[in-house]
Amino acid sequence: MIALLSPFISSPAADSAYEAAHETAARFRHGAYSVPCPTCHVPAGVLCLARRSIHGARRDLYLQNPKPEGLVPLLVGHAR
């Protein structure tokens, strides 16, 4: 999405938006950030040491066993 907007947004703004997207995903452990990185050995929820990039091994590890849990189950909790 950011790549599509980059011709319309100045470069520093696009860089900031891209970095914010990675930081948000890591903070809330979304996608590949829900698993630890086997390449740079950071725990889940932490950015890879290659800033603004996800190592291929981390993405592959996530794709092997993705978590199907969304926002609603987190807010509702388990049934009693």
C-alpha positions as YAML, in Angstrom:
chain: A
units: angstrom
residues:
- id: 1
  name: MET
  ca: [0.00, 0.00, 0.00]
- id: 2
  name: ILE
  ca: [2.76, 2.44, 0.92]
- id: 3
  name: ALA
  ca: [4.55, 1.63, -2.36]
- id: 4
  name: LEU
  ca: [1.45, 2.73, -4.27]
- id: 5
  name: LEU
  ca: [1.33, 6.01, -2.38]
- id: 6
  name: SER
  ca: [5.04, 6.83, -2.61]
- id: 7
  name: PRO
  ca: [4.70, 8.90, -5.82]
- id: 8
  name: PHE
  ca: [2.13, 11.09, -4.05]
- id: 9
  name: ILE
  ca: [3.80, 11.40, -0.64]
- id: 10
  name: SER
  ca: [7.18, 12.97, -0.10]
- id: 11
  name: SER
  ca: [9.98, 10.55, 0.69]
- id: 12
  name: PRO
  ca: [10.45, 11.41, 4.40]
- id: 13
  name: ALA
  ca: [6.72, 11.01, 5.01]
- id: 14
  name: ALA
  ca: [6.62, 7.68, 3.17]
- id: 15
  name: ASP
  ca: [9.64, 6.47, 5.16]
- id: 16
  name: SER
  ca: [7.99, 7.46, 8.43]
- id: 17
  name: ALA
  ca: [4.72, 5.74, 7.50]
- id: 18
  name: TYR
  ca: [6.53, 2.56, 6.49]
- id: 19
  name: GLU
  ca: [8.53, 2.51, 9.72]
- id: 20
  name: ALA
  ca: [5.40, 3.19, 11.78]
- id: 21
  name: ALA
  ca: [3.64, 0.27, 10.11]
- id: 22
  name: HIS
  ca: [6.48, -2.08, 11.09]
- id: 23
  name: GLU
  ca: [6.61, -0.71, 14.65]
- id: 24
  name: THR
  ca: [2.85, -1.12, 15.07]
- id: 25
  name: ALA
  ca: [2.88, -4.69, 13.75]
- id: 26
  name: ALA
  ca: [5.76, -5.57, 16.08]
- id: 27
  name: ARG
  ca: [4.15, -3.90, 19.10]
- id: 28
  name: PHE
  ca: [0.90, -5.83, 18.71]
- id: 29
  name: ARG
  ca: [2.65, -9.01, 17.48]
- id: 30
  name: HIS
  ca: [0.85, -9.13, 14.14]
- id: 31
  name: GLY
  ca: [1.93, -11.34, 11.27]
- id: 32
  name: ALA
  ca: [5.55, -12.40, 11.23]
- id: 33
  name: TYR
  ca: [6.22, -10.40, 14.40]
- id: 34
  name: SER
  ca: [4.19, -12.97, 16.38]
- id: 35
  name: VAL
  ca: [7.11, -15.43, 16.25]
- id: 36
  name: PRO
  ca: [10.77, -15.02, 17.29]
- id: 37
  name: CYS
  ca: [13.32, -14.42, 14.53]
- id: 38
  name: PRO
  ca: [15.68, -17.38, 14.02]
- id: 39
  name: THR
  ca: [18.12, -15.21, 12.03]
- id: 40
  name: CYS
  ca: [18.81, -12.34, 14.43]
- id: 41
  name: HIS
  ca: [17.50, -14.12, 17.57]
- id: 42
  name: VAL
  ca: [15.10, -11.42, 18.76]
- id: 43
  name: PRO
  ca: [11.95, -12.49, 20.62]
- id: 44
  name: ALA
  ca: [8.41, -12.22, 19.27]
- id: 45
  name: GLY
  ca: [7.10, -8.65, 19.23]
- id: 46
  name: VAL
  ca: [10.52, -7.11, 18.58]
- id: 47
  name: LEU
  ca: [11.73, -5.62, 15.29]
- id: 48
  name: CYS
  ca: [14.41, -7.57, 13.44]
- id: 49
  name: LEU
  ca: [17.88, -6.10, 13.65]
- id: 50
  name: ALA
  ca: [17.59, -5.34, 9.92]
- id: 51
  name: ARG
  ca: [15.33, -2.37, 10.66]
- id: 52
  name: ARG
  ca: [12.14, -1.98, 8.57]
- id: 53
  name: SER
  ca: [12.59, -5.47, 7.19]
- id: 54
  name: ILE
  ca: [11.57, -8.96, 8.20]
- id: 55
  name: HIS
  ca: [14.05, -11.79, 7.72]
- id: 56
  name: GLY
  ca: [12.85, -14.51, 5.35]
- id: 57
  name: ALA
  ca: [13.30, -17.22, 8.00]
- id: 58
  name: ARG
  ca: [10.98, -15.35, 10.37]
- id: 59
  name: ARG
  ca: [8.32, -14.96, 7.69]
- id: 60
  name: ASP
  ca: [8.63, -18.65, 6.77]
- id: 61
  name: LEU
  ca: [8.29, -19.68, 10.42]
- id: 62
  name: TYR
  ca: [5.10, -17.62, 10.73]
- id: 63
  name: LEU
  ca: [3.64, -18.99, 7.48]
- id: 64
  name: GLN
  ca: [4.16, -22.57, 8.70]
- id: 65
  name: ASN
  ca: [1.81, -22.02, 11.64]
- id: 66
  name: PRO
  ca: [-0.09, -18.70, 11.45]
- id: 67
  name: LYS
  ca: [-2.23, -17.67, 14.39]
- id: 68
  name: PRO
  ca: [-5.85, -17.28, 13.22]
- id: 69
  name: GLU
  ca: [-6.81, -15.19, 16.24]
- id: 70
  name: GLY
  ca: [-8.21, -11.76, 15.44]
- id: 71
  name: LEU
  ca: [-9.22, -8.73, 17.44]
- id: 72
  name: VAL
  ca: [-12.68, -9.93, 18.49]
- id: 73
  name: PRO
  ca: [-11.50, -13.10, 20.32]
- id: 74
  name: LEU
  ca: [-8.96, -11.00, 22.20]
- id: 75
  name: LEU
  ca: [-11.65, -8.54, 23.35]
- id: 76
  name: VAL
  ca: [-14.32, -11.10, 24.15]
- id: 77
  name: GLY
  ca: [-12.12, -13.65, 25.88]
- id: 78
  name: HIS
  ca: [-12.89, -17.32, 26.33]
- id: 79
  name: ALA
  ca: [-16.45, -18.54, 26.78]
- id: 80
  name: ARG
  ca: [-17.27, -19.42, 30.36]
...
